[in-house]
Amino acid sequence: MNYSLIARALAAVCVILAYAAPLTAEEPMSMPALAPPELIERRVLFGNPERFQGRLSPNGELMSFRAPLDGVMNLWVGERGDFDSVRPITDDKGRGIPSHFWALDSEHVLYIRDEGGDENWHLYSVELESGDIVDLTPYDGVQAQMLAQDEHHPGVAVVGMNDRDPRWHDIYRVELSTGERTLLLKNDRFSSVYVDHELRVRIGMEANDSGGFDVYALRDGEWQRLLEIPFEDSLTTSLIGFDGSNSAGYMLDSRGRDKAALVKVDLRDGSLDVIAASDKVDIGGVVMDPRPTSPLRTRSTTSRNSTTLLTRRWRPSWPY
């Protein structure tokens, strides 16, 4: 220990204290008064936005968004880009409408809504021409899941409903104008079910003992195991959709590799074809081209977001 250095430091402190003016009772130490911060109004933090969740109709002619109507978030529709033409298509008086999307026929707008916060989400359809609103899932205690639409089957949606058994969602084909439903699959095992472009049930995912999932394909009326997703890959491996022929599926797949890749899986034998991969980062997302049904671009993130275009068809007009 360097005692001489410590002694010099103590001496310096003594000099400073000797020259410091002592405080007296008549001269208390004070801090300059600071003005209190201006309060942020509650409506700024918790109030409704002016407009939110803008959507363009599939035919490109109309737009929709959520906006307040008498203080409650409702749905509005108008001509694309013309805010003077918009009109409300719902008149909810309760907690408001939390989410909406277009039917692929561009004639219906779909939205979800619960009752008093019970989180039993019903799926509703609004026919724009008549203004009629139909509860597509009018069953007590049901929690609806919107699963699929396809442009070749306009006016129809595939919806999961758990009104038979709260633990499982049966799969139904539902007419948007009437709510009439047709059972596609009575489900007693699968946590997720996927339908192809013909709205046929094709894939089911079942939890396995490892904490991951077994993926089954429906062939000739029988469920056959297609592949296994181990627990360690369950957050980075998922099915995206089907190709145009409905004979293969597209997946983000991290099994047997360090980074998730975009792959095409044959639904007959489970064989894989790698479409896009990186040795630096997971493929984090895929944008699908609907005509034909194939991957258009992938997205990944390192120090910044990056996009990779997978087809030359769009390259001349690609802005990124």
N, C-alpha and C positions, 0 to 999 in steps of 0.2 A: 504494500500500500504506500502511495506517495504522500507522506505526512506533510511535506513542505508545500505541496500544491493545495492541500486542504487548508493549511494555515493561512495561505495567501487569500484564499476565497473567503474565509471567515473574516479576515481583516477588511476586505473590501465591503462586506455586508455591514460591518460595524461603522465604517465611514459613511455609508449611505444613510443608515439609521440616525447617525449623529446630526446630519445636515437636514434631515426631513423635519418639516414643521409639524409639531404635535397638534392633534385635534383637541379642541376644547368643547365643553358642553355648549358654549355660545356659538360655536362654528361647526355644526354637524356636517358630515359628508353627505352630499346630495347628488342625485342623478338628474339629468335633464328630463323633463316630462315628455312622454311620447303620446301622440294622439292615438286613440284606439283604432284598430283597423275597421274599415267600412264593411258592414255586414253584407254578405251575398244573399240576395233575395231567394227565398225558398223555391219560387217558380223557376229560377234559373237552373237549379240543381235537379228539381223533381218535376217540373212542368212538362207539358206536351211540346214536342217540336212543331214547327209550322207545317212541315211536310217530311215524310220519312218512308223508307222502303219502296222506292220507285221501281216499277216493273213495266216492261214493254210487252204488248201482246205478241203472240207467236207470228201473226201475220204482219206485224210492224206498223199497224195503223192506229192503235190505241195505246194509252198509257194509264197506269193505275198507281195509287200511292195511299198511304195512311196519313190522315190529317184529322184535327179536331172538328167535331160537329157538336155544338152546344157543350164544349168542354170534354167530350169523350172521343177517343180515337176511333174513327170509322174509315170506310173505304170510299175512295173517289176515283172516277174514271172520266177521261176526256180524250180528245183527239191528240195524237202525238205532238208534243211540243207546244200545244195551245192551252195555256192555263185558264183562259177565259171560257173554255168550253167544258170545264170539268163540272161534275155533279156528284153528289153522294149517292152511293148505291146500297148503303146500309144505314141503319138508324139505331145503333146499339146504345142503350141507356145505362149499362152497367159498368164493368171494368174496362170496356173497350176491346178492340180486336187486336191481338198481338202479332198475327202473321197472316200473309195471304200470298197467292200465286195464281197464275193463269192456267185455265184448261187449254189443252193444245188445239181445241177447235176455235179459239179466240171468241167464243160466244158466251162462255161462262167464266166467272172469277170464283176461285175457291178460297176459303179461309177456315181457320180453326178458332174455337171459342169454348171456354168452360163456364160453369155456373158458380159464381161467388168464390172463385179460387179453389175449387175442389180438384182441379187438374185432371178431371175426366174430359179430355178434349174431344169435342164433336167436330166433324168435318161438314162444312156447309158449302152449298153451291148457289151462286147468284146468276140467273139468266139475264143478260143485259137487255135484250129486246123487251121482255115483259116486266123485268124487275122482280120476278118471283124468286124467293129464297127457299131452298129445300135443305132440311137437315138430312144429310146422307147417312147418318149414323144415329137414328132416333131411338136409342136403347138405353135403359137405366144403367148407370155405372160404367158404360162403355168408355174406353180410351182408344180413340181411333188412330191408326197409323196410315198415312198416305204412302203408298208403295210405288206406284208406277202409272204412267200414261204412255200412249204411243200415237203418233200422228196418223197412222194407218187405221186407228180405231177411235175416231173422234167422238166426243160425247160420252166417253167411258173412262173410268179410273179403277185401279186395283187398290183395295183398302183392307188393312188388317183391323179386325174388331175382336174384342175379348168379352163380348156379352154372354157367351156360352160358359166360359171358364175364365175368371180374371187372370189366371196365370199364363194363358196362351192366347195368341191372336190367330183366329181363323182368317183365311184369305178369301176375299169376295171380289167379284167383278160388279161394279156399281154403275147404274145409269145416272148421269149427272142431272138430267131434267126431271126425273121422277124419284130417284133414290132406290129404285128396284135393285135388289142384290141377288147375285147368283154365286153359290158356294163353289170355290175352286179347290180349296184344301181345308179339311178339318185337321187342325194342327195340335198335336199333343207332345211335341218334342223339340221343335226348332226355335231357336232364339231369333233367327233372321231367315227370311224367305225371299227369293228373287224370282221374278218372272221375266220372260224374254220379250222380244218385240211383237210377238203374237199374243202377248198377255197370258202365256201359259206358265204355270209353276214349273221351274226347272232346277233350282238350287235351294238347299236348306243347310243351315249351319247349326250344329248341335254341340253344346259344351261337353268337353271330355274330362276325364279324371285328372289330367295334368294341369287343368286350369286354362287350357287352350280350346280349340274347336276342331271338330271333324266336319269336313265339307262333303255333302252328299249331292249326287246328281240323280234326277228322276229319269230313268230309262225304261221304256216299255212298262210303265206302271209300277216299277220297283225302285226303291231308293238304294243306290249303290255308292259306297264311299269313294270319293274322288281323290281327296288329299287330306292331310292333317296339318293344322297350324299349331305348333307348340306354344306353350304359355309365353316364352320369351319373345316370340314373334307376333303375339296376338294384337299388339298396338300398332304394328307397322306392316301388317299383311291384311289386305281386304279386297273384296271383289268390287269392281267398278261398274261393269255392265257386260253386255253381250255384243258380239260382232254382228254384221248385217245378215249373216246366214243363220244365226242362232246356234251354230255348231261349236263356238268357242267363246270364252269369256276373257275379259281384260282384268288384270289384278295388279295391285301394288304388292310386292312379294319380297320379304327380307329373309326367308328361310334359306339356310345354307350359305348366306352371304353376309358381309358386314354392313352393307348399305341396301336399302329397299330399292328395287328396280321395277320398271313397268314390264310386265310379261303378258303373253297370250297363252291361255291354257286350253287345251283340247278337252272338250266335255265328255269325250268317249273314253279316253285312256289317261287323262291327267298330264300328258306331256306338255312341256313348256317351251316357249320361244321368247327369248329376251328381246324386247323392242327398244328400251332405253335404260341406261344405267350410268352411274357415276361412281368412281372410286373415292370421291371426296365427301359426298353428302347423299342423304336419302332423296329419292324422287318424292316430293311432298304433295303433289297434286297433278291432276290430269284434266285437260279440257277436251271433251269429245266432240268430234264433227258429226252432226246427226245425219248427214247425207254424203257419203255412206257412213255407217256407224263405225268409226275408227278413231283412234287417238289423234288429236290435232296438235296439241302442244303439252309439254310437261313444265312443272314449276319446282324449283328447289331453292334453298336459302343457305348461303354461307355468311359472308359479311354483308351481303345484300341479296335481294331477290333476283333470281335469274330465270329466263324463259327459253326453252328450246323448241323450235318448230319442227314437227315431225313429217310434214308433207310439203311438197313444192307447189301444190295447187293454190295456196294462199300467199306464197312468198312475195310475189310482186307488190301486194298491197299491205304486207305486214309492217306495222309501224314500230316494232321494238327491235 
